[in-house]
Amino acid sequence: MVMNSFKQTLIDAIEDNKVEMVNPSREYTDMEIIWLRGYNQALQDMLSDFTEDYNKFLEDMIKNSLN
């Protein structure tokens, strides 16, 4: 459950940032926009790595429990 919650938190943060970029809640400087883009890319990378690693972990756990 904790892992699913973490994954959902990442997904929600990515979506919130995408919405913020399309419909900003305030005016951002060019540097802030660059930072937001980089932050969102880092979150996407984290989600990708987490998904791959977690799926591998689950596969290994199932294999070990079957042996």
Long-range contacts (C-beta under 8 A, 24 or more apart in sequence): 3-54, 6-50, 7-47, 7-50, 7-51, 7-54, 10-43, 10-46, 10-47, 10-50, 11-47, 13-43, 14-40, 14-43, 14-44, 14-47, 17-43
